[in-house]
Amino acid sequence: RPLAGHRVGNMAGYKASKMASMPETLDPASYYELTPERRRAEQERLALRAQLKRQYQLQLNDPYRATLIEDPALTRWTYARTANIYPNFRPTPKTSLLGFLCGVGPLFFWYYVFKTDRDRKEKLIQEGKLKRPFQLSY
């Protein structure tokens, strides 16, 4: 049965794309007509989630707490984001472009800066407006 205020055909204004299929979670047939096994599995997951949330809230609000609260999921996520990057890295055009810009871009930038500065000074020296501060030969 639909939730109050929601229409079955219009799941929060979702419009299906011509190039992609509708996600299973937004399909009204599977969203509202769940099998008893799936409902039971979702209820078990929700009960476990509520139990973990209550345990976390009790630890967080304990007035005698002296240590940090360890969240295993957050620890795994942090490890995957920082210490274990390469197994979780997927090369895409965006990451390739960013890698090129961050790796090769500064080289081109500093080459341009030093070259134009050297050419400008050389031109001033040839015009006689600037004395060469250091000479290799006399």
CYANA upper distance limits for C-alpha pairs under 8 A (distance plus 0.5 A):
  1 ARG  CA     32 TYR  CA      6.65
  2 PRO  CA      6 HIS  CA      6.83
  2 PRO  CA      7 ARG  CA      7.26
  2 PRO  CA      8 VAL  CA      6.70
  2 PRO  CA     32 TYR  CA      7.36
  3 LEU  CA      7 ARG  CA      8.42
  6 HIS  CA     10 ASN  CA      8.06
  6 HIS  CA     11 MET  CA      7.85
  6 HIS  CA     12 ALA  CA      8.14
  7 ARG  CA     11 MET  CA      7.40
  8 VAL  CA     28 PRO  CA      6.54
  9 GLY  CA     28 PRO  CA      7.22
 10 ASN  CA     14 TYR  CA      6.92
 11 MET  CA     26 LEU  CA      6.90
 11 MET  CA     28 PRO  CA      8.06
 16 ALA  CA     20 ALA  CA      7.84
 16 ALA  CA     21 SER  CA      7.42
 16 ALA  CA     22 MET  CA      6.30
 17 SER  CA     21 SER  CA      7.39
 17 SER  CA     22 MET  CA      8.12
 22 MET  CA     26 LEU  CA      7.18
 22 MET  CA     27 ASP  CA      7.02
 23 PRO  CA     27 ASP  CA      7.00
 24 GLU  CA     30 SER  CA      7.40
 24 GLU  CA     31 TYR  CA      8.30
 25 THR  CA     30 SER  CA      7.74
 25 THR  CA     31 TYR  CA      6.66
 26 LEU  CA     30 SER  CA      8.47
 26 LEU  CA     31 TYR  CA      7.07
 27 ASP  CA     31 TYR  CA      6.34
 28 PRO  CA     32 TYR  CA      6.39
 28 PRO  CA     33 GLU  CA      8.32
 29 ALA  CA     33 GLU  CA      6.20
 30 SER  CA     34 LEU  CA      6.28
 34 LEU  CA     38 ARG  CA      6.73
 34 LEU  CA     39 ARG  CA      6.73
 35 THR  CA     39 ARG  CA      6.73
 36 PRO  CA     40 ARG  CA      6.54
 37 GLU  CA     41 ALA  CA      6.65
 38 ARG  CA     42 GLU  CA      6.61
 39 ARG  CA     43 GLN  CA      6.59
 40 ARG  CA     44 GLU  CA      6.64
 41 ALA  CA     45 ARG  CA      6.71
 42 GLU  CA     46 LEU  CA      6.58
 43 GLN  CA     47 ALA  CA      6.54
 44 GLU  CA     48 LEU  CA      6.63
 45 ARG  CA     49 ARG  CA      6.53
 46 LEU  CA     50 ALA  CA      6.54
 47 ALA  CA     51 GLN  CA      6.60
 48 LEU  CA     52 LEU  CA      6.65
 49 ARG  CA     53 LYS  CA      6.53
 50 ALA  CA     54 ARG  CA      6.56
 51 GLN  CA     55 GLN  CA      6.66
 52 LEU  CA     56 TYR  CA      6.61
 53 LYS  CA     57 GLN  CA      6.60
 54 ARG  CA     58 LEU  CA      6.61
 55 GLN  CA     59 GLN  CA      6.79
 56 TYR  CA     60 LEU  CA      6.47
 57 GLN  CA     61 ASN  CA      6.50
 58 LEU  CA     62 ASP  CA      6.45
 59 GLN  CA     65 ARG  CA      7.83
 59 GLN  CA     69 ILE  CA      7.57
 60 LEU  CA     65 ARG  CA      8.40
 60 LEU  CA     69 ILE  CA      7.79
 70 GLU  CA     75 THR  CA      8.10
 71 ASP  CA     75 THR  CA      6.66
 72 PRO  CA     76 ARG  CA      6.65
 73 ALA  CA     77 TRP  CA      6.66
 74 LEU  CA     78 THR  CA      6.54
 75 THR  CA     79 TYR  CA      6.64
 76 ARG  CA     80 ALA  CA      6.66
 77 TRP  CA     81 ARG  CA      6.67
 78 THR  CA     82 THR  CA      6.56
 78 THR  CA     83 ALA  CA      8.38
 79 TYR  CA     83 ALA  CA      5.71
 79 TYR  CA     84 ASN  CA      6.50
 80 ALA  CA     84 ASN  CA      5.39
 80 ALA  CA     85 ILE  CA      6.57
 80 ALA  CA     88 ASN  CA      7.58
 81 ARG  CA     85 ILE  CA      6.39
 84 ASN  CA     88 ASN  CA      7.59
 85 ILE  CA     89 PHE  CA      6.45
 91 PRO  CA     95 THR  CA      6.51
 91 PRO  CA     96 SER  CA      6.99
 92 THR  CA     96 SER  CA      6.55
 93 PRO  CA     97 LEU  CA      6.54
 94 LYS  CA     98 LEU  CA      6.66
 95 THR  CA     99 GLY  CA      6.46
 96 SER  CA    100 PHE  CA      6.65
 97 LEU  CA    101 LEU  CA      6.58
 98 LEU  CA    102 CYS  CA      6.46
 99 GLY  CA    103 GLY  CA      6.27
100 PHE  CA    104 VAL  CA      5.95
100 PHE  CA    105 GLY  CA      7.25
101 LEU  CA    105 GLY  CA      5.03
101 LEU  CA    106 PRO  CA      8.01
102 CYS  CA    106 PRO  CA      7.22
103 GLY  CA    107 LEU  CA      8.12
104 VAL  CA    108 PHE  CA      7.11
105 GLY  CA    109 PHE  CA      6.72
106 PRO  CA    110 TRP  CA      6.57
107 LEU  CA    111 TYR  CA      6.57
108 PHE  CA    112 TYR  CA      6.67
109 PHE  CA    113 VAL  CA      6.80
110 TRP  CA    114 PHE  CA      6.55
111 TYR  CA    115 LYS  CA      6.40
112 TYR  CA    116 THR  CA      6.52
113 VAL  CA    117 ASP  CA      6.67
114 PHE  CA    118 ARG  CA      6.52
115 LYS  CA    119 ASP  CA      6.56
116 THR  CA    120 ARG  CA      6.53
117 ASP  CA    121 LYS  CA      6.74
118 ARG  CA    122 GLU  CA      6.54
119 ASP  CA    123 LYS  CA      6.62
120 ARG  CA    124 LEU  CA      6.88
121 LYS  CA    125 ILE  CA      6.66
121 LYS  CA    130 LEU  CA      8.10
122 GLU  CA    126 GLN  CA      6.67
123 LYS  CA    127 GLU  CA      6.74
124 LEU  CA    128 GLY  CA      6.71
124 LEU  CA    129 LYS  CA      5.77
124 LEU  CA    130 LEU  CA      5.99
125 ILE  CA    129 LYS  CA      6.43
125 ILE  CA    130 LEU  CA      5.28
125 ILE  CA    131 LYS  CA      6.54
125 ILE  CA    132 ARG  CA      7.00
